[in-house]
Amino acid sequence: MPSSPVPRSGCYPKAHRPFFLAASLYAAASVPLWVAEWAGLLPGCPSCDPVARHAHEMLLGFAGAVLGGYLFTKVTWPRLLLALAAWAAARIGAWSGIGGVPGLILALSYPALLFAFGGWPFLKAAKLGHNMVFAPTIAAMAVAEALYQAGRLGLIEAGERRGALTALDMVALMILVMGGRVIPAAMAGLVRKEESRELFDRNRPWLEWVVVAGMALAALVDALALPHLPAMLVAGLAALARQARWRPRLAMTDASMGPIQLGYFLLAAGLIAASASDLAGMGPGTDALHLATIGGIGLVTSAMMLRINHIRERRGGGWPKMGIPIAIVLVIAADLRVTASFGPDILIPASAALWSLAFLATAAVLMTSWANRPRA
C-alpha cells in the first residue's frame, strides 16, 4: 500500500513535477536519437558539430530541466508555464537545426529565465558566502549557451565545443557544491540513526573553495580555449577528499544516500580521469569523460529527482525501491560507454539503451508517486 503524504501548504505550483518529468523523458529519448544520427539512420543537423550538440542537449537541455525543477520552488503558474515553454522551444530548435537570430533567441530564453526565476532569488536569499556560488554558476550556464550559439553562427571558432565544455564545468560545479550541502546533512542523520552518535568534522570549507576555484578555472580555460591546466583534476581530488568524511561506506546501506554518494564519487573520478587523459594528450573528448557524465551527472540527477520528489510530495515511509536498480543500470551504462573504444558499434548503443531504460524508470517512479496520492 502506498504511504499517505503529509499535508502540504502553500499556494505555489509544484514545479518539480513538470520539469523532472520533462528531464527524465528527454534524457530517455535524446540519447537514442543521437545514436541513430551517429549510425546514419537519421539526417541530424548538417551544420552542427554532432558531438557538441549531443553534449549541449545533455547539459543545457536535460540537466537544465533538472535544475529548473530544483530551483523553481516559489514561482507562479504564469512564470512556470513560461519557463517550461521556453525549455521545450529550445529543444525543438536544437533538434530541428534552427539557426540565426531565431535559434539564438530560442536557445537563450530558458537559461535567462532559469537565472531570473531561480538564480536571482537564490542570490538574494543567500546569507553565507559559499551559498552565493549558485547564482553566478547559473548565470555562467547562460554564458555557455551564448558561446555555443556564437559557434553555430560562425562568430567564434570552435564555439560549440567550447560552450558545451563550459556547460559541463558549470553543471559539475553545481552538483559538487549541492552535494556538499545535501550529503553531509543527510549522513549526519543516518549516523545518528544507525550508530547513535554524531557525525563530527564533516565539512571542510576550504576544500569546497578548492573545488569551486578548480571548476571555475576549468570553465575559464574551456571558454577561452586556453592551454590545458589540471584545474579539473585538482577540483576532483578536493571533492573526493571532502567525500571521505561523509561515511560513503555507510551510505551504501541506505537506498536514498547510496546512489547519490556513488554518483558524487563517479563525477569526481570522471573529472580526474578526463583531466589526466587531456594531460596525456588524449583530449577531453575521450571515453573517460563519460564516467563523469553518465556515471556522475546521470546517477546524481536521477537519485536527486527521486529524493526531492519524495520530500516535496511529503510522502512518509521508505524511499522508492526502484532507486537502487536505476543506479545499477546507470553504472553499467557508464562502464559500457567508458570502454566503448573496444567495440563502439555494440557498446555505444548498449550504453544508450541502458541510459534510456534508467530514465524511463525514473519517470515511471515519479508519475506513480503522483498518481498514488489520495484525493482530498
Secondary structure, DSSP 8 states (H G I E B T S, - for coil): ----B-----SS--THHHHHHHHHHHHHHHHHHHHHHHTTSS---TTS-HHHHHHHIIIIIIIHHHHHHHH-SS--HHHHHHHHHHHHHHHHHHHHT--HHHHHHHHHHHHHHHIIIIIHHHHHH--SGGGGGHHHHHHHHHHHHHHHHHHHTTSSTTHHHHHHHHHHHHHHHHHHHHHHHHHHHHHHHHHHHHHSS---S---HHHHHHHHHHHHHHHHHHHHT----THHHHHHHHHHHHHTTS-HHHHTT-TTHHHHHHHHHHHHHHHHHHHHHHHTTS-TTSTTHHIIIIIIIIHHHHHHHHHHHHHHTTB-SS--TTHHHHHHHHHHHHHHHHTGGG-HHHHHHHHHHHHHHHHHHHHHHHHHHHHTS---
